[in-house]
Amino acid sequence: MVEGFTEALDILSDGKLNKDPSVRDAIMMIITALQGQDRIEQRCHNMALATRQFALLPTAAPESVYDEIWSSLSLDELRVSSMSGIAALQNHGDAELF
């Protein structure tokens, strides 16, 4: 899948084509979609990790332990500035679920 997107971006970024605003818009849409997919994948991974940790807790575990597990999760896009990209700056039409 990534190879297909990379090929499409290579074609769209050709010097003759990328002067067209609609081509630049298409490039940004592909990049934003890929970043969105990565965000969803990271969040699902984090939720699975938290769920496995919750399952190991005794039933009488204090709420603070649950809070600590949630607070230990991080998104690379938020933690690593070079991964923040453009997705957060564009109106992508998707509801922010997390």
Phi and psi restraints in degrees (range 20) as a CNS / XPLOR table:
assign (resid 1 and name C) (resid 2 and name N)
       (resid 2 and name CA) (resid 2 and name C) 1.0 -62.4 20.0 2
assign (resid 2 and name N) (resid 2 and name CA)
       (resid 2 and name C) (resid 3 and name N) 1.0 -37.5 20.0 2
assign (resid 2 and name C) (resid 3 and name N)
       (resid 3 and name CA) (resid 3 and name C) 1.0 -61.5 20.0 2
assign (resid 3 and name N) (resid 3 and name CA)
       (resid 3 and name C) (resid 4 and name N) 1.0 -39.8 20.0 2
assign (resid 3 and name C) (resid 4 and name N)
       (resid 4 and name CA) (resid 4 and name C) 1.0 -63.0 20.0 2
assign (resid 4 and name N) (resid 4 and name CA)
       (resid 4 and name C) (resid 5 and name N) 1.0 -42.8 20.0 2
assign (resid 4 and name C) (resid 5 and name N)
       (resid 5 and name CA) (resid 5 and name C) 1.0 -65.2 20.0 2
assign (resid 5 and name N) (resid 5 and name CA)
       (resid 5 and name C) (resid 6 and name N) 1.0 -39.8 20.0 2
assign (resid 5 and name C) (resid 6 and name N)
       (resid 6 and name CA) (resid 6 and name C) 1.0 -63.2 20.0 2
assign (resid 6 and name N) (resid 6 and name CA)
       (resid 6 and name C) (resid 7 and name N) 1.0 -43.2 20.0 2
assign (resid 6 and name C) (resid 7 and name N)
       (resid 7 and name CA) (resid 7 and name C) 1.0 -62.5 20.0 2
assign (resid 7 and name N) (resid 7 and name CA)
       (resid 7 and name C) (resid 8 and name N) 1.0 -43.3 20.0 2
assign (resid 7 and name C) (resid 8 and name N)
       (resid 8 and name CA) (resid 8 and name C) 1.0 -61.9 20.0 2
assign (resid 8 and name N) (resid 8 and name CA)
       (resid 8 and name C) (resid 9 and name N) 1.0 -43.0 20.0 2
assign (resid 8 and name C) (resid 9 and name N)
       (resid 9 and name CA) (resid 9 and name C) 1.0 -65.4 20.0 2
assign (resid 9 and name N) (resid 9 and name CA)
       (resid 9 and name C) (resid 10 and name N) 1.0 -37.0 20.0 2
assign (resid 9 and name C) (resid 10 and name N)
       (resid 10 and name CA) (resid 10 and name C) 1.0 -61.6 20.0 2
assign (resid 10 and name N) (resid 10 and name CA)
       (resid 10 and name C) (resid 11 and name N) 1.0 -44.0 20.0 2
assign (resid 10 and name C) (resid 11 and name N)
       (resid 11 and name CA) (resid 11 and name C) 1.0 -64.9 20.0 2
assign (resid 11 and name N) (resid 11 and name CA)
       (resid 11 and name C) (resid 12 and name N) 1.0 -46.9 20.0 2
assign (resid 11 and name C) (resid 12 and name N)
       (resid 12 and name CA) (resid 12 and name C) 1.0 -67.4 20.0 2
assign (resid 12 and name N) (resid 12 and name CA)
       (resid 12 and name C) (resid 13 and name N) 1.0 -28.6 20.0 2
assign (resid 12 and name C) (resid 13 and name N)
       (resid 13 and name CA) (resid 13 and name C) 1.0 -85.9 20.0 2
assign (resid 13 and name N) (resid 13 and name CA)
       (resid 13 and name C) (resid 14 and name N) 1.0 2.5 20.0 2
assign (resid 13 and name C) (resid 14 and name N)
       (resid 14 and name CA) (resid 14 and name C) 1.0 -53.7 20.0 2
assign (resid 14 and name N) (resid 14 and name CA)
       (resid 14 and name C) (resid 15 and name N) 1.0 136.7 20.0 2
assign (resid 14 and name C) (resid 15 and name N)
       (resid 15 and name CA) (resid 15 and name C) 1.0 -52.5 20.0 2
assign (resid 15 and name N) (resid 15 and name CA)
       (resid 15 and name C) (resid 16 and name N) 1.0 -32.9 20.0 2
assign (resid 15 and name C) (resid 16 and name N)
       (resid 16 and name CA) (resid 16 and name C) 1.0 -75.6 20.0 2
assign (resid 16 and name N) (resid 16 and name CA)
       (resid 16 and name C) (resid 17 and name N) 1.0 -31.2 20.0 2
assign (resid 16 and name C) (resid 17 and name N)
       (resid 17 and name CA) (resid 17 and name C) 1.0 -89.2 20.0 2
assign (resid 17 and name N) (resid 17 and name CA)
       (resid 17 and name C) (resid 18 and name N) 1.0 -36.5 20.0 2
assign (resid 17 and name C) (resid 18 and name N)
       (resid 18 and name CA) (resid 18 and name C) 1.0 -74.4 20.0 2
assign (resid 18 and name N) (resid 18 and name CA)
       (resid 18 and name C) (resid 19 and name N) 1.0 2.8 20.0 2
assign (resid 18 and name C) (resid 19 and name N)
       (resid 19 and name CA) (resid 19 and name C) 1.0 -78.8 20.0 2
assign (resid 19 and name N) (resid 19 and name CA)
       (resid 19 and name C) (resid 20 and name N) 1.0 -19.7 20.0 2
assign (resid 19 and name C) (resid 20 and name N)
       (resid 20 and name CA) (resid 20 and name C) 1.0 -76.9 20.0 2
assign (resid 20 and name N) (resid 20 and name CA)
       (resid 20 and name C) (resid 21 and name N) 1.0 124.1 20.0 2
assign (resid 20 and name C) (resid 21 and name N)
       (resid 21 and name CA) (resid 21 and name C) 1.0 -58.5 20.0 2
assign (resid 21 and name N) (resid 21 and name CA)
       (resid 21 and name C) (resid 22 and name N) 1.0 -33.6 20.0 2
assign (resid 21 and name C) (resid 22 and name N)
       (resid 22 and name CA) (resid 22 and name C) 1.0 -69.0 20.0 2
assign (resid 22 and name N) (resid 22 and name CA)
       (resid 22 and name C) (resid 23 and name N) 1.0 -31.5 20.0 2
assign (resid 22 and name C) (resid 23 and name N)
       (resid 23 and name CA) (resid 23 and name C) 1.0 -69.5 20.0 2
assign (resid 23 and name N) (resid 23 and name CA)
       (resid 23 and name C) (resid 24 and name N) 1.0 -43.0 20.0 2
assign (resid 23 and name C) (resid 24 and name N)
       (resid 24 and name CA) (resid 24 and name C) 1.0 -61.7 20.0 2
assign (resid 24 and name N) (resid 24 and name CA)
       (resid 24 and name C) (resid 25 and name N) 1.0 -40.3 20.0 2
assign (resid 24 and name C) (resid 25 and name N)
       (resid 25 and name CA) (resid 25 and name C) 1.0 -62.0 20.0 2
assign (resid 25 and name N) (resid 25 and name CA)
       (resid 25 and name C) (resid 26 and name N) 1.0 -41.3 20.0 2
assign (resid 25 and name C) (resid 26 and name N)
       (resid 26 and name CA) (resid 26 and name C) 1.0 -64.0 20.0 2
assign (resid 26 and name N) (resid 26 and name CA)
       (resid 26 and name C) (resid 27 and name N) 1.0 -41.0 20.0 2
assign (resid 26 and name C) (resid 27 and name N)
       (resid 27 and name CA) (resid 27 and name C) 1.0 -60.2 20.0 2
assign (resid 27 and name N) (resid 27 and name CA)
       (resid 27 and name C) (resid 28 and name N) 1.0 -46.7 20.0 2
assign (resid 27 and name C) (resid 28 and name N)
       (resid 28 and name CA) (resid 28 and name C) 1.0 -65.4 20.0 2
assign (resid 28 and name N) (resid 28 and name CA)
       (resid 28 and name C) (resid 29 and name N) 1.0 -35.1 20.0 2
assign (resid 28 and name C) (resid 29 and name N)
       (resid 29 and name CA) (resid 29 and name C) 1.0 -65.2 20.0 2
assign (resid 29 and name N) (resid 29 and name CA)
       (resid 29 and name C) (resid 30 and name N) 1.0 -41.0 20.0 2
assign (resid 29 and name C) (resid 30 and name N)
       (resid 30 and name CA) (resid 30 and name C) 1.0 -64.8 20.0 2
assign (resid 30 and name N) (resid 30 and name CA)
       (resid 30 and name C) (resid 31 and name N) 1.0 -45.6 20.0 2
assign (resid 30 and name C) (resid 31 and name N)
       (resid 31 and name CA) (resid 31 and name C) 1.0 -62.4 20.0 2
assign (resid 31 and name N) (resid 31 and name CA)
       (resid 31 and name C) (resid 32 and name N) 1.0 -44.2 20.0 2
assign (resid 31 and name C) (resid 32 and name N)
       (resid 32 and name CA) (resid 32 and name C) 1.0 -63.0 20.0 2
assign (resid 32 and name N) (resid 32 and name CA)
       (resid 32 and name C) (resid 33 and name N) 1.0 -41.0 20.0 2
assign (resid 32 and name C) (resid 33 and name N)
       (resid 33 and name CA) (resid 33 and name C) 1.0 -63.9 20.0 2
assign (resid 33 and name N) (resid 33 and name CA)
       (resid 33 and name C) (resid 34 and name N) 1.0 -41.7 20.0 2
assign (resid 33 and name C) (resid 34 and name N)
       (resid 34 and name CA) (resid 34 and name C) 1.0 -64.7 20.0 2
assign (resid 34 and name N) (resid 34 and name CA)
       (resid 34 and name C) (resid 35 and name N) 1.0 -40.6 20.0 2
assign (resid 34 and name C) (resid 35 and name N)
       (resid 35 and name CA) (resid 35 and name C) 1.0 -65.3 20.0 2
assign (resid 35 and name N) (resid 35 and name CA)
       (resid 35 and name C) (resid 36 and name N) 1.0 -38.9 20.0 2
assign (resid 35 and name C) (resid 36 and name N)
       (resid 36 and name CA) (resid 36 and name C) 1.0 -63.5 20.0 2
assign (resid 36 and name N) (resid 36 and name CA)
       (resid 36 and name C) (resid 37 and name N) 1.0 -41.7 20.0 2
assign (resid 36 and name C) (resid 37 and name N)
       (resid 37 and name CA) (resid 37 and name C) 1.0 -62.0 20.0 2
assign (resid 37 and name N) (resid 37 and name CA)
       (resid 37 and name C) (resid 38 and name N) 1.0 -40.9 20.0 2
assign (resid 37 and name C) (resid 38 and name N)
       (resid 38 and name CA) (resid 38 and name C) 1.0 -64.9 20.0 2
assign (resid 38 and name N) (resid 38 and name CA)
       (resid 38 and name C) (resid 39 and name N) 1.0 -40.0 20.0 2
assign (resid 38 and name C) (resid 39 and name N)
       (resid 39 and name CA) (resid 39 and name C) 1.0 -61.3 20.0 2
assign (resid 39 and name N) (resid 39 and name CA)
       (resid 39 and name C) (resid 40 and name N) 1.0 -44.4 20.0 2
assign (resid 39 and name C) (resid 40 and name N)
       (resid 40 and name CA) (resid 40 and name C) 1.0 -63.8 20.0 2
assign (resid 40 and name N) (resid 40 and name CA)
       (resid 40 and name C) (resid 41 and name N) 1.0 -43.8 20.0 2
assign (resid 40 and name C) (resid 41 and name N)
       (resid 41 and name CA) (resid 41 and name C) 1.0 -61.0 20.0 2
assign (resid 41 and name N) (resid 41 and name CA)
       (resid 41 and name C) (resid 42 and name N) 1.0 -44.1 20.0 2
assign (resid 41 and name C) (resid 42 and name N)
       (resid 42 and name CA) (resid 42 and name C) 1.0 -63.3 20.0 2
assign (resid 42 and name N) (resid 42 and name CA)
       (resid 42 and name C) (resid 43 and name N) 1.0 -41.2 20.0 2
assign (resid 42 and name C) (resid 43 and name N)
       (resid 43 and name CA) (resid 43 and name C) 1.0 -68.3 20.0 2
assign (resid 43 and name N) (resid 43 and name CA)
       (resid 43 and name C) (resid 44 and name N) 1.0 -40.2 20.0 2
assign (resid 43 and name C) (resid 44 and name N)
       (resid 44 and name CA) (resid 44 and name C) 1.0 -64.0 20.0 2
assign (resid 44 and name N) (resid 44 and name CA)
       (resid 44 and name C) (resid 45 and name N) 1.0 -41.1 20.0 2
assign (resid 44 and name C) (resid 45 and name N)
       (resid 45 and name CA) (resid 45 and name C) 1.0 -61.1 20.0 2
assign (resid 45 and name N) (resid 45 and name CA)
       (resid 45 and name C) (resid 46 and name N) 1.0 -44.9 20.0 2
assign (resid 45 and name C) (resid 46 and name N)
       (resid 46 and name CA) (resid 46 and name C) 1.0 -63.0 20.0 2
assign (resid 46 and name N) (resid 46 and name CA)
       (resid 46 and name C) (resid 47 and name N) 1.0 -42.7 20.0 2
assign (resid 46 and name C) (resid 47 and name N)
       (resid 47 and name CA) (resid 47 and name C) 1.0 -65.1 20.0 2
assign (resid 47 and name N) (resid 47 and name CA)
       (resid 47 and name C) (resid 48 and name N) 1.0 -38.2 20.0 2
assign (resid 47 and name C) (resid 48 and name N)
       (resid 48 and name CA) (resid 48 and name C) 1.0 -65.0 20.0 2
assign (resid 48 and name N) (resid 48 and name CA)
       (resid 48 and name C) (resid 49 and name N) 1.0 -42.1 20.0 2
assign (resid 48 and name C) (resid 49 and name N)
       (resid 49 and name CA) (resid 49 and name C) 1.0 -61.9 20.0 2
assign (resid 49 and name N) (resid 49 and name CA)
       (resid 49 and name C) (resid 50 and name N) 1.0 -46.3 20.0 2
assign (resid 49 and name C) (resid 50 and name N)
       (resid 50 and name CA) (resid 50 and name C) 1.0 -62.2 20.0 2
assign (resid 50 and name N) (resid 50 and name CA)
       (resid 50 and name C) (resid 51 and name N) 1.0 -41.3 20.0 2
assign (resid 50 and name C) (resid 51 and name N)
       (resid 51 and name CA) (resid 51 and name C) 1.0 -62.4 20.0 2
assign (resid 51 and name N) (resid 51 and name CA)
       (resid 51 and name C) (resid 52 and name N) 1.0 -42.2 20.0 2
assign (resid 51 and name C) (resid 52 and name N)
       (resid 52 and name CA) (resid 52 and name C) 1.0 -63.5 20.0 2
assign (resid 52 and name N) (resid 52 and name CA)
       (resid 52 and name C) (resid 53 and name N) 1.0 -39.8 20.0 2
assign (resid 52 and name C) (resid 53 and name N)
       (resid 53 and name CA) (resid 53 and name C) 1.0 -68.1 20.0 2
assign (resid 53 and name N) (resid 53 and name CA)
       (resid 53 and name C) (resid 54 and name N) 1.0 -39.7 20.0 2
assign (resid 53 and name C) (resid 54 and name N)
       (resid 54 and name CA) (resid 54 and name C) 1.0 -61.4 20.0 2
assign (resid 54 and name N) (resid 54 and name CA)
       (resid 54 and name C) (resid 55 and name N) 1.0 -38.9 20.0 2
assign (resid 54 and name C) (resid 55 and name N)
       (resid 55 and name CA) (resid 55 and name C) 1.0 -64.2 20.0 2
assign (resid 55 and name N) (resid 55 and name CA)
       (resid 55 and name C) (resid 56 and name N) 1.0 -24.7 20.0 2
assign (resid 55 and name C) (resid 56 and name N)
       (resid 56 and name CA) (resid 56 and name C) 1.0 -84.3 20.0 2
assign (resid 56 and name N) (resid 56 and name CA)
       (resid 56 and name C) (resid 57 and name N) 1.0 -12.8 20.0 2
assign (resid 56 and name C) (resid 57 and name N)
       (resid 57 and name CA) (resid 57 and name C) 1.0 -77.0 20.0 2
assign (resid 57 and name N) (resid 57 and name CA)
       (resid 57 and name C) (resid 58 and name N) 1.0 147.2 20.0 2
assign (resid 57 and name C) (resid 58 and name N)
       (resid 58 and name CA) (resid 58 and name C) 1.0 -68.7 20.0 2
assign (resid 58 and name N) (resid 58 and name CA)
       (resid 58 and name C) (resid 59 and name N) 1.0 155.8 20.0 2
assign (resid 58 and name C) (resid 59 and name N)
       (resid 59 and name CA) (resid 59 and name C) 1.0 -62.0 20.0 2
assign (resid 59 and name N) (resid 59 and name CA)
       (resid 59 and name C) (resid 60 and name N) 1.0 -25.2 20.0 2
assign (resid 59 and name C) (resid 60 and name N)
       (resid 60 and name CA) (resid 60 and name C) 1.0 -95.0 20.0 2
assign (resid 60 and name N) (resid 60 and name CA)
       (resid 60 and name C) (resid 61 and name N) 1.0 16.9 20.0 2
assign (resid 60 and name C) (resid 61 and name N)
       (resid 61 and name CA) (resid 61 and name C) 1.0 -63.5 20.0 2
assign (resid 61 and name N) (resid 61 and name CA)
       (resid 61 and name C) (resid 62 and name N) 1.0 137.9 20.0 2
assign (resid 61 and name C) (resid 62 and name N)
       (resid 62 and name CA) (resid 62 and name C) 1.0 -67.7 20.0 2
assign (resid 62 and name N) (resid 62 and name CA)
       (resid 62 and name C) (resid 63 and name N) 1.0 154.7 20.0 2
assign (resid 62 and name C) (resid 63 and name N)
       (resid 63 and name CA) (resid 63 and name C) 1.0 -59.8 20.0 2
assign (resid 63 and name N) (resid 63 and name CA)
       (resid 63 and name C) (resid 64 and name N) 1.0 -28.9 20.0 2
assign (resid 63 and name C) (resid 64 and name N)
       (resid 64 and name CA) (resid 64 and name C) 1.0 -61.6 20.0 2
assign (resid 64 and name N) (resid 64 and name CA)
       (resid 64 and name C) (resid 65 and name N) 1.0 -30.3 20.0 2
assign (resid 64 and name C) (resid 65 and name N)
       (resid 65 and name CA) (resid 65 and name C) 1.0 -69.0 20.0 2
assign (resid 65 and name N) (resid 65 and name CA)
       (resid 65 and name C) (resid 66 and name N) 1.0 -40.6 20.0 2
assign (resid 65 and name C) (resid 66 and name N)
       (resid 66 and name CA) (resid 66 and name C) 1.0 -63.1 20.0 2
assign (resid 66 and name N) (resid 66 and name CA)
       (resid 66 and name C) (resid 67 and name N) 1.0 -44.0 20.0 2
assign (resid 66 and name C) (resid 67 and name N)
       (resid 67 and name CA) (resid 67 and name C) 1.0 -60.5 20.0 2
assign (resid 67 and name N) (resid 67 and name CA)
       (resid 67 and name C) (resid 68 and name N) 1.0 -38.5 20.0 2
assign (resid 67 and name C) (resid 68 and name N)
       (resid 68 and name CA) (resid 68 and name C) 1.0 -64.7 20.0 2
assign (resid 68 and name N) (resid 68 and name CA)
       (resid 68 and name C) (resid 69 and name N) 1.0 -40.1 20.0 2
assign (resid 68 and name C) (resid 69 and name N)
       (resid 69 and name CA) (resid 69 and name C) 1.0 -63.3 20.0 2
assign (resid 69 and name N) (resid 69 and name CA)
       (resid 69 and name C) (resid 70 and name N) 1.0 -47.1 20.0 2
assign (resid 69 and name C) (resid 70 and name N)
       (resid 70 and name CA) (resid 70 and name C) 1.0 -60.5 20.0 2
assign (resid 70 and name N) (resid 70 and name CA)
       (resid 70 and name C) (resid 71 and name N) 1.0 -42.6 20.0 2
assign (resid 70 and name C) (resid 71 and name N)
       (resid 71 and name CA) (resid 71 and name C) 1.0 -71.9 20.0 2
assign (resid 71 and name N) (resid 71 and name CA)
       (resid 71 and name C) (resid 72 and name N) 1.0 -17.8 20.0 2
assign (resid 71 and name C) (resid 72 and name N)
       (resid 72 and name CA) (resid 72 and name C) 1.0 -79.3 20.0 2
assign (resid 72 and name N) (resid 72 and name CA)
       (resid 72 and name C) (resid 73 and name N) 1.0 -13.2 20.0 2
assign (resid 72 and name C) (resid 73 and name N)
       (resid 73 and name CA) (resid 73 and name C) 1.0 -79.3 20.0 2
assign (resid 73 and name N) (resid 73 and name CA)
       (resid 73 and name C) (resid 74 and name N) 1.0 144.1 20.0 2
assign (resid 73 and name C) (resid 74 and name N)
       (resid 74 and name CA) (resid 74 and name C) 1.0 -144.9 20.0 2
assign (resid 74 and name N) (resid 74 and name CA)
       (resid 74 and name C) (resid 75 and name N) 1.0 152.4 20.0 2
assign (resid 74 and name C) (resid 75 and name N)
       (resid 75 and name CA) (resid 75 and name C) 1.0 -99.2 20.0 2
assign (resid 75 and name N) (resid 75 and name CA)
       (resid 75 and name C) (resid 76 and name N) 1.0 132.1 20.0 2
assign (resid 75 and name C) (resid 76 and name N)
       (resid 76 and name CA) (resid 76 and name C) 1.0 -58.3 20.0 2
assign (resid 76 and name N) (resid 76 and name CA)
       (resid 76 and name C) (resid 77 and name N) 1.0 -36.1 20.0 2
assign (resid 76 and name C) (resid 77 and name N)
       (resid 77 and name CA) (resid 77 and name C) 1.0 -63.6 20.0 2
assign (resid 77 and name N) (resid 77 and name CA)
       (resid 77 and name C) (resid 78 and name N) 1.0 -25.2 20.0 2
assign (resid 77 and name C) (resid 78 and name N)
       (resid 78 and name CA) (resid 78 and name C) 1.0 -92.6 20.0 2
assign (resid 78 and name N) (resid 78 and name CA)
       (resid 78 and name C) (resid 79 and name N) 1.0 -31.3 20.0 2
assign (resid 78 and name C) (resid 79 and name N)
       (resid 79 and name CA) (resid 79 and name C) 1.0 -83.5 20.0 2
assign (resid 79 and name N) (resid 79 and name CA)
       (resid 79 and name C) (resid 80 and name N) 1.0 -37.3 20.0 2
assign (resid 79 and name C) (resid 80 and name N)
       (resid 80 and name CA) (resid 80 and name C) 1.0 -107.0 20.0 2
assign (resid 80 and name N) (resid 80 and name CA)
       (resid 80 and name C) (resid 81 and name N) 1.0 109.7 20.0 2
assign (resid 80 and name C) (resid 81 and name N)
       (resid 81 and name CA) (resid 81 and name C) 1.0 -60.4 20.0 2
assign (resid 81 and name N) (resid 81 and name CA)
       (resid 81 and name C) (resid 82 and name N) 1.0 -30.9 20.0 2
assign (resid 81 and name C) (resid 82 and name N)
       (resid 82 and name CA) (resid 82 and name C) 1.0 -69.8 20.0 2
assign (resid 82 and name N) (resid 82 and name CA)
       (resid 82 and name C) (resid 83 and name N) 1.0 -13.2 20.0 2
assign (resid 82 and name C) (resid 83 and name N)
       (resid 83 and name CA) (resid 83 and name C) 1.0 -98.6 20.0 2
assign (resid 83 and name N) (resid 83 and name CA)
       (resid 83 and name C) (resid 84 and name N) 1.0 0.9 20.0 2
assign (resid 83 and name C) (resid 84 and name N)
       (resid 84 and name CA) (resid 84 and name C) 1.0 -69.0 20.0 2
assign (resid 84 and name N) (resid 84 and name CA)
       (resid 84 and name C) (resid 85 and name N) 1.0 -27.8 20.0 2
assign (resid 84 and name C) (resid 85 and name N)
       (resid 85 and name CA) (resid 85 and name C) 1.0 52.7 20.0 2
assign (resid 85 and name N) (resid 85 and name CA)
       (resid 85 and name C) (resid 86 and name N) 1.0 -155.2 20.0 2
assign (resid 85 and name C) (resid 86 and name N)
       (resid 86 and name CA) (resid 86 and name C) 1.0 -106.1 20.0 2
assign (resid 86 and name N) (resid 86 and name CA)
       (resid 86 and name C) (resid 87 and name N) 1.0 -9.9 20.0 2
assign (resid 86 and name C) (resid 87 and name N)
       (resid 87 and name CA) (resid 87 and name C) 1.0 -56.4 20.0 2
assign (resid 87 and name N) (resid 87 and name CA)
       (resid 87 and name C) (resid 88 and name N) 1.0 -38.3 20.0 2
assign (resid 87 and name C) (resid 88 and name N)
       (resid 88 and name CA) (resid 88 and name C) 1.0 -73.1 20.0 2
assign (resid 88 and name N) (resid 88 and name CA)
       (resid 88 and name C) (resid 89 and name N) 1.0 -17.1 20.0 2
assign (resid 88 and name C) (resid 89 and name N)
       (resid 89 and name CA) (resid 89 and name C) 1.0 -96.1 20.0 2
assign (resid 89 and name N) (resid 89 and name CA)
       (resid 89 and name C) (resid 90 and name N) 1.0 -8.9 20.0 2
assign (resid 89 and name C) (resid 90 and name N)
       (resid 90 and name CA) (resid 90 and name C) 1.0 -109.3 20.0 2
assign (resid 90 and name N) (resid 90 and name CA)
       (resid 90 and name C) (resid 91 and name N) 1.0 150.5 20.0 2
assign (resid 90 and name C) (resid 91 and name N)
       (resid 91 and name CA) (resid 91 and name C) 1.0 -83.4 20.0 2
assign (resid 91 and name N) (resid 91 and name CA)
       (resid 91 and name C) (resid 92 and name N) 1.0 106.0 20.0 2
assign (resid 91 and name C) (resid 92 and name N)
       (resid 92 and name CA) (resid 92 and name C) 1.0 -100.1 20.0 2
assign (resid 92 and name N) (resid 92 and name CA)
       (resid 92 and name C) (resid 93 and name N) 1.0 -3.9 20.0 2
assign (resid 92 and name C) (resid 93 and name N)
       (resid 93 and name CA) (resid 93 and name C) 1.0 80.2 20.0 2
assign (resid 93 and name N) (resid 93 and name CA)
       (resid 93 and name C) (resid 94 and name N) 1.0 -2.4 20.0 2
assign (resid 93 and name C) (resid 94 and name N)
       (resid 94 and name CA) (resid 94 and name C) 1.0 -93.1 20.0 2
assign (resid 94 and name N) (resid 94 and name CA)
       (resid 94 and name C) (resid 95 and name N) 1.0 143.4 20.0 2
assign (resid 94 and name C) (resid 95 and name N)
       (resid 95 and name CA) (resid 95 and name C) 1.0 -70.4 20.0 2
assign (resid 95 and name N) (resid 95 and name CA)
       (resid 95 and name C) (resid 96 and name N) 1.0 142.2 20.0 2
assign (resid 95 and name C) (resid 96 and name N)
       (resid 96 and name CA) (resid 96 and name C) 1.0 -83.9 20.0 2
assign (resid 96 and name N) (resid 96 and name CA)
       (resid 96 and name C) (resid 97 and name N) 1.0 106.6 20.0 2
assign (resid 96 and name C) (resid 97 and name N)
       (resid 97 and name CA) (resid 97 and name C) 1.0 -93.8 20.0 2
assign (resid 97 and name N) (resid 97 and name CA)
       (resid 97 and name C) (resid 98 and name N) 1.0 -16.4 20.0 2
